[in-house]
Amino acid sequence: MHYVYILQSELDKELYVGMTGDLKRRYLEHQRGNVEATKRRLPMKLLCYEAYLTKAEAMRREKFLKSSDGRKDIRKRIIESMIQ
């Protein structure tokens, strides 16, 4: 399995989108400050993740979520989940 995940910084509320083959390990790396992109924005919380059978599928989804349309989709989903 390959995972695409979305983290949110509890410090500045900014989002981080990533991909990994081992979600638990990668999340711990973020929490321990071992990831350059997020270490100054700790703590991070896991908002959601999606599982894919192939790395190629996960890479396509990660690329979309990092695009401007993907970011809009993420923010829309966050707002909708807060309403329900």
C-alpha positions as CSV (number, residue, x, y, z in Angstrom):
1,M,0.0,0.0,0.0
2,H,1.0,3.6,-0.6
3,Y,-0.5,6.5,1.3
4,V,-1.2,10.1,0.6
5,Y,-1.6,12.1,3.8
6,I,-2.5,15.6,4.9
7,L,-1.0,17.1,8.0
8,Q,-1.9,20.4,9.6
9,S,0.5,22.4,11.8
10,E,-1.0,23.2,15.1
11,L,1.4,26.2,15.3
12,D,0.4,28.1,12.1
13,K,-2.6,25.9,10.8
14,E,-0.8,25.4,7.4
15,L,-1.2,22.2,5.5
16,Y,1.4,19.7,4.4
17,V,0.7,17.0,1.8
18,G,2.9,13.9,1.5
19,M,3.2,10.4,0.3
20,T,4.7,7.3,1.8
21,G,4.7,3.5,1.9
22,D,4.7,3.4,5.7
23,L,2.3,5.9,7.2
24,K,3.0,5.2,10.9
25,R,6.8,5.6,10.4
26,R,6.5,8.8,8.3
27,Y,4.1,10.4,10.8
28,L,6.5,9.7,13.6
29,E,9.3,11.2,11.5
30,H,7.3,14.4,11.2
31,Q,6.4,14.5,14.9
32,R,10.1,14.0,15.9
33,G,11.2,16.9,13.7
34,N,13.1,14.7,11.2
35,V,11.3,16.2,8.2
36,E,12.9,19.4,6.9
37,A,9.6,20.8,5.5
38,T,7.7,20.5,8.8
39,K,10.2,20.6,11.6
40,R,9.7,24.3,12.3
41,R,5.9,24.0,12.3
42,L,5.5,21.3,15.0
43,P,3.4,19.9,16.3
44,M,1.6,18.4,13.3
45,K,-1.7,16.6,13.4
46,L,-2.9,14.0,10.8
47,L,-6.1,15.3,9.2
48,C,-6.6,12.4,6.8
49,Y,-5.0,9.8,4.5
50,E,-5.9,7.9,1.4
51,A,-4.6,4.4,0.5
52,Y,-3.6,3.3,-3.0
53,L,-2.5,0.0,-4.4
54,T,0.3,1.4,-6.6
55,K,2.9,4.1,-6.0
56,A,2.0,5.7,-9.4
57,E,-1.6,6.2,-8.2
58,A,-0.4,7.8,-5.0
59,M,2.0,10.0,-6.8
60,R,-0.7,11.3,-9.1
61,R,-3.0,12.1,-6.2
62,E,-0.2,13.8,-4.2
63,K,0.6,15.9,-7.2
64,F,-3.1,16.9,-7.6
65,L,-3.4,17.8,-3.9
66,K,-0.4,20.0,-4.1
67,S,-1.8,21.9,-7.1
68,S,-4.0,25.0,-6.6
69,D,-7.2,23.1,-7.4
70,G,-6.1,20.4,-5.0
71,R,-5.5,22.9,-2.2
72,K,-9.0,24.3,-2.8
73,D,-10.5,20.8,-2.6
74,I,-8.7,20.1,0.7
75,R,-9.8,23.4,2.3
76,K,-13.4,22.8,1.1
77,R,-13.4,19.3,2.7
78,I,-12.0,20.6,5.9
79,I,-14.7,23.3,6.2
80,E,-17.4,20.7,5.4
81,S,-16.1,18.3,8.0
82,M,-16.2,21.1,10.6
83,I,-19.9,21.8,9.8
84,Q,-21.0,18.1,10.2
